[in-house]
Amino acid sequence: MKNVTHSFVFLAHWPSAGSFGLNTDILATNLINLTVVVGVLIFFGKGVLKDLLDNRKQRILSTIRNSEELRRGTVEQLEKARIRLQKVELEADEYRINGYSEIEREKENLINATSISLEQLEKSKNETLYFEKQRVMNQVRQRVFQQAVQGALGTLNSCLNTELHFRTIRANIGILGAMEWKR
């Protein structure tokens, strides 16, 4: 191992004028190595990096174009939806107004029909009351007449004797006979 180390140390002591040697200064060599690596990467990677960036740029531009087209389509659909919404709102207002007027018409028709029915019921009630009143009055008349006839018969039966009874019968027969002669 000492031989290997001595050989590196020996190489480090070579003169630097036009010859190749090892630089043992780590900071200087790292900086030089990094510069060489970055330079090589830039030289050889410039084309690849440019192609990658161009592809990325094209994808971004196409995505923006597609987004714009989608936005325009969405805006058009939104406008169509707004127009359709306005039409539906107008139709709903018409239905609401027509519904209210139909309800008012039906209400008026119902009120009129109810009024007519009430008038007919009132008329029927009055007729029923009139006929019931007439029936009751006829019953009262019949009872009064029956009581009067019974009272008169009672009075006649108590006051009449047979002679008065025969006289009344002869007078009535005479009246009836006179009526027959005139004919």
Secondary structure as UniProt FT lines:
FT   HELIX           2..12
FT   HELIX           26..159
FT   HELIX           162..182
//
